[in-house]
Amino acid sequence: MKILVVNAGSSSLKYQLINMETEAVVAKGTCERIGIAGGKLTHKSNGKEFVVERELPNHTVAIKLVLDELVDKEAGVIASMDEIDAVGHRVVASGEAFTKTTLVTDKVMELMDEIAELAPLHNPAAILGINACRAVMPNKKMALVFDTSFHATMPDYAHLYAIDYEDYKQYKVRRYGAHGTSHKFVAGAAAEYLKKKPEELKIITCHLGNGSSISAVKGGKCIDTSMGFTPLAGVPMGTRSGDIDVAAIDFLCNKKGMSMEEGLTYLNKKCGMLGVSGVSSDFRDLTAAKEAGNDRARLALDMFAYSCKKYVGAYMAALGGLDCIVFTAGVGENTPEVRKAVLSDMQAFGIELDENKNLFKNDGSIHDISAEGSRVRVLVIPTNEELVIARETAALV
């Protein structure tokens, strides 16, 4: 079975074709500048990279170009479209309309339109990608795999906000979380690595990147996560503020003459590591700037690590103990300084880091960076959200 995984953005489209017998990626690529002058497809297959520069006025044209490349004599990896068994689409937010992977139907797409406002930066783009694939591949089975589904197991006292309950019932304002496919993958990979059943483990998964979230996973199920109604909540991120007193937003908007919409753009795009440091949202730049003596870069990194540490402590309490901590995603996998800072002074809780192991060279494999005798295992696991989407799709169809 071969599954095509599609992740559509407003002006981009990423894809992977995965052979489910081996779970190997046989082709992948990205369409850029959809609807903008200067469209381009970068396609990788058979150990080579192929670049097609062509105007991409919409997502339908983009997905048609992708399919042409997949069957191309030189760049292709399949003889015909018949070899693609199904398509899995990444969707950021499901609201309460969907709690698990769902087959695409006309009714489902109507519900998708209704919940688009829950993730205005992501869901409308996903809908464009789904509709484009349906137009080009009308007879293929397609599945929606939601970033929020893994967090649907949170108990009500964890996912609800203390607002008027009737407002929650009417508007569905609650904690939904994000990065669920990543948290699910690394929690499962950790259990496999430790040779334990997921039901036996209490794990904290730290998806740390330009967007970051931390989850508490008990018995293979999420019981809490740091992101909220939107991905703005939780730890400070590359350009997002993370948790903030909502009254401070009103105060800032009044002082800076911003509308609420402008205030939310400010909190999403101009804050976080970028806003504190004044240097960059990229942790590599921040680390270099700190080493060069930039104190605001030092401050940004300290704030990030401290916030992560607080969530780790809170989730240890929520879990009633801890067997394993997992670091993943761009920062979690590649920034030893952050991992060290997050876990510093945690020996009293049975968490001890081996500083030499922590300096490993990332080779795409799992690394155990726990110190000898640490009661809690500390693992660095490369995430694979596309594989989760492919697995969920294959299981459903």
Buried (B, 14 or more C-beta within 10 A) or exposed (E): BBBBBBBBBBBBBBBBBBBBEEEEBBBBBBBBBBBEEEBBBBBBBEEEEBEBEEEBEBBBBBBBBBBBBBBBEEBBBBEEBEBBBBBBBBBBBBBEBBBEBBEBEEEBBEBBEEBBEBBEEBBBBBBBBBBBBBEBBEEBBBBBBBBBBBBBBBEEEBBBEEEEEEEBEEEBBBBBBBBBBBBBBBBBBBBEBBEBEBEEBBBBBBBBBBBBBBBBBBBBBBBBBBBBBBBBBBBBBBBBBBBBEEEEBEEBBEEEEBEEEEBBEBBBBEBBBBBBBEBBBBBEBBBBBBEEEBEBBBBBBEBBBBBBBBBBEBBBEBBEEBBBBBBBBBBBBBBBBBBBBBBEEBEEBBBBBBEEBBEBEEEEEBBBBBBEEBEBBBBBBBBBBBBBBBBBBBEBB
